[in-house]
Amino acid sequence: MSFEKLVKKTTIRHRLIEEIRVYAIISLYLWICFGALLLYKLSVIPADDMRLLPFGTAAIKALIIGKFIMIGKALKVGVRTKIDTLLHRIAWKSLAILLLLLICTLLEELIVGLVHGQAIYDMVADLIDRPWLQNVAPSIVMLVVLVPMISFEEIDITLGKGKLKSMLFSGSNSA
């Protein structure tokens, strides 16, 4: 095997490991957020036969949305514009990722509906018939979940890749 092929194979392997690590971190973060929201919902509206199934559903949803976010990262969603201020970059990227998630979620719902034999007309009618708050609230919650994650990424990029992680998790006070 030539040196170039070995380097390329090693680079691809490292990139794959890094993407799996990032995907795991994003999915874990989402699962924690969804789990906390679920605990809150259960404390407000107690269920008589509470089981761990909703937390499994939250984990699956976190994995799906985590993959959608990784697709957004690969497509550089919200990154291509030149915005000067950190606050505006965070807001723009958060809204852009939210829009991507809404599109992907709608496509996912359409595919699941089609697999279960529903007509597209019926699915759209069900969506329109829902109260507006039921359609908007999940988007607001998702935006609230996205902003800290995007903020962490953007601050890390601004400080220098890995600097924020070092500042947060290292034992020394060096900044």
Helices and strands as residue ranges (DSSP letters): H 3-44, H 53-74, H 86-115, H 120-129, H 132-159, H 163-169
